[in-house]
Amino acid sequence: MSFSLLDVRDRLGVQPGRMFIGGRWVDWDGPRFDQVSPATNEVMTSFAEAGRRGVDMAVAAARRAFDEGPWPRMAAQDRKRMLQRIIERIYDAEEELAQLQTLDNGIPYHFSRSSRLSGKACADIFDHYAGWIDKITGETYPQFSDASNFHYMSFREPVGVAGLITAWNAPLAMFAMKAGPALACGCTVVLKPSENTNLAATRLAQILAESDLPEGVFNFVTGAGETGAALAGHPGVDKVSFTGSAAVGERIANASGLNMKRLSLELGGKSAGIVFPQARSVAGAATTLLGLCSTFLSGQVCSTSSRALVHVSVLDEFVHHATEQVRNVRFGNPFDAATTSAPMITRAHLERVLGFVESGKAEGATLAFGGDRPGGELANGNWVNPAMFVGVTNDMRIAREEIFGPVLSVIPFETEEEAIRIANDSEYGLAGTLWTADVTQAFRVARAIRSGSVGINGYASIPNAPMGGVRRSGIGREGGWPAIEAFTELKTINFNLDI
């Protein structure tokens, strides 16, 4: 018998979603859409499809708040105090936020409560950026010549109205990673979550709505592609920050060029995890790389190393330990402590992942295990058994395209130079990893890999370090000071002291 999540939905008091625009909750009279749980495909509730009309309203409110309101000109101490009160409210609501996030995307509740995607982590990210508010400084410059008595200084000013579009795999963390620095810098915000995951984001929006933020500083709209396109292309938006697929990122870049919007795009990845014979533990590398694809969000993370480049001398050992690891995977009710893995976010995405499995087999790779659907009580959800291919070459689709699911492609190599060449032979460059106990080799290879970040003997992201990619993996960086730079413009003032 299939399990149901409707009892959790009802216990949390989930209501039809509203939008927050210009300091008021909007009872939308336009079209709506249903959000379903990927674990069961049960309807959780409905949300407003903002479309162009809703986006126009939200941007107008944000525009007024930026051009006429106090927020961009507020003293650093006052802005910081406002955000600190919001942070405390998020900490207080972290358990509820985690439950809503699990209903959103099916991430096992114990991960939603305690991982880097948790409600507490969301508050921590806001706290990190609140700490920057009174440290956003410019510079003074030495006089270049004695031809004049001009003196130069620079200031960092908020970029303006920021359109923030988050992805579905980390609704809480991405809300904070975008809204945190934008608000800290004095920008006004229109935030749109993924159409697949609105529950946790709506609860966060409620917390901000109940704060002391001036009217129009924070605005929240919901919707699918039409709404996102309207926000990305809106002439009243000065900055767009988007996390999602490279294909959508390209469309946003094209739309943003019409009025030269500032852009931060955190897009896809096809990261390589290189396992050298010098690895301290091949078993640890295999367990980690296959675990990232098979547990947690089941490979639906852009930084997942979905290409395992394994030296031929340790290939059999790697495959053995990866096969052992997959035995620990458990599907089921995401609120059950025994559940290790999330379903695919939508039925369409499930079919896409299964299509890649068929493609790998057709191109001659060997399917070591998985790649099919479980039945029984899981039949109603978007579940797929973790798959691993061996005998993969880097020209196959499964090695080149972002699958964004529980599929690991194992590619053998013989020399360090060959491993680097294969790792860099990709349209993407987001978050590579390598496994070796040789420190000199680790730094040599890490510097040679063309990627926004590289993990040595593991990988993790934190809010105070930059994260982002090269090539089709994106533009700009999130995290730490680079995110402050991304939401500010640098103004230079030169002062002639001879007048």
N, C-alpha and C positions, 0 to 999 in steps of 0.2 A: 504494500500500500504506500502511495506517495505521501511525503510529509507536506505540511502547509506552513506558510509564514504569516498567514492572515492574523493569527492570534497575537504575534509580536507587533504587527502593524496596528492592530486595534488597541493593544495595551499602551502603545506610544501615542495614541490619539492622533494619528496621521489624518490630516484634512486635505481637501483640494487645495492645490498650491496657488498662492497669490504672488504678485510682483510688488516690489517696493520702489516707488518712484517719487522723487521730490519730497521726501519726508513722510509719505503716506502709503499705506497698503492699498493696492488697486484691485477692485473686484472686476475682473476682465470680462468684457462683453463680446470678445472675439473668439476665434477657434481655440480649442484645447486638445491636448493629446494625453494618452495614458502612459504611465511609467509602470513597467513590470519588473518583478524580481527575476534575475537570470537563473536563480537556483530552482525556481518552480514555474516561471512564466505566469504567475498570478499578478493581477493588477493591484498595485499599491495605492495609487490615487491618480488624479489628473492634474495637469499643469497648463498654464496659459501659453499659447503660441504668440509671442509678442509681435513678431514680424516687423515690418518697417514702421508701422504706426507706434507700436510700443517702444521701439528703439528711439524713434524721434522724440517721444515724450521724455525718456530717460536721459538722453543726451542733452536735451534742452535744459533739464533740471541741473545736470552736472555742469553744463556750460555756465549757467547763471551763478551757481555756487562758486565756480572758479573765478569768473570774471568780476563778480560783485560781492561775493561773500567773504567772511573773515578767514576761512581755513588756510588758504595759501600764505596769508600774511600774519597768521597767528604766531605768538611767541612760542619758541620751542618748548618751554616748560609746560605751557598750557596744552599744546597738542599732545605732548607725551603723557600728561595726566589723563587725558581723555582715552587714549589707547590703553593705558594701564588698567582702567576700569573695565574695558572690553575684555582684556586678557583674563582678568579674574573671573568674569562671567563664563568665558570659554572653559577655563579650568573646572568651574563648578558643574558645567554641563557635559563634561567629557564622556561620561558613561552613556548618556543618551545619544550624543553625537556618534559614538562608536556603533551603537545599535542601528541607528539610521543609515550609517555608511554600509553596514553589512546588508541591510535591506536593499540599498542602492546597487551594489556591485557584486554581492555574494562573497566578499572576502571573509574568511573565517573570523568569527567574532574575537577570538583570543588575539589574532593579529590586529584587528581593527582597534582593539583596546590598548595594545601594548607596543606596537611597532612604530616605525618612523612615520606611519600614516595615521596615527591615532589622534584623538581629540586633544590629548595632552601635548603631543608633538605640534599640533596646530597652534595651541596657545604659546608653546615655546618659540615657534617661528615668529609669531606676532611680537613676542617679548624681545626677540633678537632685534627686530627692526625698530621697535620703540626705542631701544637703546641707542640707535643711530641719530635720533632726531636732533639732539643738541651737539652733534659731531659732524654735521654736513657742512664742511668748510670749503672755502676757495683758497687762493694763494696770492701772494704778492711776488713781484718779479723785479730782479735787480735792473737798474738802468742800463740799457744796452750800449748807449754811446752818450757823449756829452753834447750832441748836436741840439738837443732840446731838454727841457726840464719836465718831460712827461713821466708820470709814474703810473704803473699798471697794477691792477689787481683783478682777480676773478671771483665770481660768486656762482654758487649752484642754486638754481631756481627750479621749482616744480615744472615738469614738462607740460602740464595742462590736464585736459580730460583724458583719462585712461580707460580704454575698452579692454576688459580682462575676460578671456575665454578659457575655461579650464577643461581638462580631460576627465574621463569617467573613472579612471583607475585609482585616483587619489583625491577624492572630492574635498577632504578636509585640508590636507597638506597643500594642495595647489591653490585653494582659496587663500590660505595664509601667505604662500610664497609670492602671490601676485598682489593681493590687497594690502599685505603688510608693508612692503616697501613703498607702494604707491601712496598710501595714506601717510606714512612717515615723512615722505618728501613734500607733502602738501598738495598732492594731486587730488582731483575729484574722480570718482570711479563709477563706471557702469560695468557690473560683473554679470556674465552669463555662464552658468554651469553647463556641462554636457546634458543634452536632452535625455540621456540614459540614467543620470544620477542627480536628481534635484533635491532629495529628501534632506541629506545632511547639510547641503549648501543653504537650503531654505532656513534650517534651524540657525545656522550661523548668521544669515541675513537678519533673522529676528533679533539676535543678540545685538547686532550693530544698530538695528532700527530702534531698540530700546535704550540706546546710549545717548550721550550728550553731543554727538556729532551734529554740526549745523545742517540745516535742511539742504538736501541735494548733494551733499558730499559723497554719500554712498547710495547707489541705486542698484537694484537687482531685477534682472529680467530673465525669463525662461523661454526656451524654444529650440528649434532644430536649425537646419542649414540656412533657411531664409533669414532667421533672426541673427545668426552669426554673421552672415554676409552683410546684412544691413549695418551691424555694429562695426565690422571691419572696414567697410567702405564709407562710413558716415563722415561728411566733411567737418562736423563739429568735434570729432575725436582727434586728439593730437598724438596719441600713442596707443598701439595695440600690443598686448602681450597674450600669446596663444600657445597652448600645449596641445599637441595632437599629431595627426598624420602629416607626412611630408606633402601629400597631394593637396590637402586643405591648406597647409602652410603656403604653398605656391600660389594658391588663389588669393589668400590674404595679402601676400606680398604684392601681387598685381593690383589688387583693389587699393591698397594703401599708397601706392605710388601716385595716385591721382592728386593727393594733396600732401605728399611727402611726409606721411606719418612716420614717427619713430616706431621701430619694430623690435620685439623680442619674440623669437620663434624657437620653441623647444620641441623638436619634431622626432622623427623615428630613429631607429637604430638597428644595426645588424652586427652587433659587437662580437668581436672574436675573443675567446678565452684561450690563451696559449699555454699548454702544459708541456714543460720541458722535462727531460730526464733528471735534471737537477732539482726538481720539485721535492720539497721536504716530505710531502705526502701526496702521492698520486691518488690515493683513496680519498683524501680530503678535497682535492681538486675535483674529482669526479662527483663526489657527493654534493659539493657546492654547486657546480655547474648544472648538473641534472636537477638538483633541488630547486634552483631558481626557475627552471622551466616547469617543474611539476608540482610545487607547493606554493603557498602564499597566494599570489594572483595568477598562478598557472602560466607563467611566461608572458603575461599581459602587462609588461613593464618595459619601457623603451630602453632602459640600460641593461637589460638581461643579455648575457653573453650566449646568444643562440647558435653561434658557430664555435665548436670546441676543436681547436687545432692541437692535435696530440702527436707527440713524437712517436715514430714507429716502434721504438724500443719499449715504450710503456703503453702502447695502444691496447693490448689484450688486458692488461691490468686495469686500465681506465674503464674499458667496457664492462669488465666484471663488476667493479664497484658501482658503476652507474646502474647496472641491472639490479644490484642488491638494494640500492637506494630507493628505486621506484616501488619496491615492495612495501615501503612505509607510507605510501600515499593512501589517504582515506577520503572518499567523497561522502557527502551527506548533508544533513541540516547544518547550515553554516554557524548556528548557535550551539551546536554540539562540540564539546571540547575535543573530541576525537577527530573532527574534520580538519584536514590539513590544507585543502586546496579549494580554489574558487572555480566556478563555472565560467564558460565564455560569456561575454557581456550580453550578446544578443543571439537569436537564432541564426540571423544572417552571418554573423561572425563565426559561429560554430561551423556552418557550411563552408565558409571560406577556409578555415583551418583544415577541415577534412579534405577539401580540394587540394591543399598543399601536400597532404599526406599521399594522395593519389598521384600527384605530380612527381613526388620524390621516387615513388615506386616505378613510375613510367619512364623516368630518366635513368634508371639503372642503379639507384642507391638501394642498399639492403635495409629493410625495416627490422630492427632488432627486437622491438616490442612496441605495443600500444598503437595509437592512432585510430582506434575504433570508439564506439560509444557504449557506455554501460547502460544496462536496462534496469528493470525492477523499479524501486521507488525513485530512481533518478531519471526515469524516462521523460518526465515532464520538463526537466531542466536542460540547460545548455552544457552538459558535461561531455568531456572527451578525455579518454585515457591518455596519459603522457606517452609520447612517442620519441624514439631515438633512432636515427638513421646512421649507419656506418657505410664506409666506402663512398663517401660523398666527395665530389669534386667541386671546386669553387665556381664553376660555370653553371651549376644546376640552379633552378629557381629557388629551391629550399635553402640554398646558400647565399642567394643574392637578394631576395625580396624579404621584407619584414613580415613574418608570419604572425607575430604577436599572439602566441599561444604556446602550448606545452609540447614543442617540437625542438629537439636538439639535433643539430647536424654535426657529425664527427668527421673531421677532415685530417688525414695523416700528413705529416711532414718529416723531412729528414735533416734539414739544417736550419740554423737560426735565421739565416738570410731568406730561406724559403718561407719560414713562418711569418716573417715581417712582410714579405711580398704578398702573401695570401691575405694577411690581416688588413693590409692597406688596399687590396683590390676590392673595393666596395664603394658604392655611392654614398654610404653613410660613414659617420665618424663620431660616435657619441661617448661610449664608455667601455673601452677595452679592459681586459684583465690579462695577467700573466702569472705563472706559477713557477717559481724557482727559488732555491736557497742561496744561489750565487748573487750576491748584492751587486757586483759589477755588471753582471749580465742583466739583472733586473733594471738598473738605471739605463743601461745602453738600449735595451729593447723598448722600455717605456718611452724614451725620447724619440725612438724611431717610429713608433706607432702613430699614425695620423688620426688623432682622436681628441675630443674635448677634454676627456679625463681618462686616466689609466689606473686601475687598481692592481696592486702587487700582492699576491697571495690572498686575495679577497677584494670585495668592493662594497662601499657604502657611501651614501651622500648625507651631508649635514647642512643645516641652513646657513652656516657662516662661512662656507667654502663655495666657490663658483662651480656651477654645473651648466653644461651646454655642449653643443656639438659643432662640428665643421661639416662642410659639404651639405648634403641634403638633410643632415641632422639638425640644422637650424642656424639661427643668427642670434648673437648675444649670449649673455650668461645670466642665470639666476643664482641667488645665494650671496651673502656677504656684501661687501662694498660694491662689487660690480652691479648688483641690483639697485643700489642707490644711484649709481651713475646712470643706469638705464631709465630711471624715472625723473631725471633732472636734466636741465640744459645748462651749459656753461656760458656765463656772460662775462665778458671782459670789459672793464671800465678803465679808460686812460684819462689821467688828470694832469692838465698843464698847470704847473705851479708858478709859471711866470706871468700869469694873467691876474 
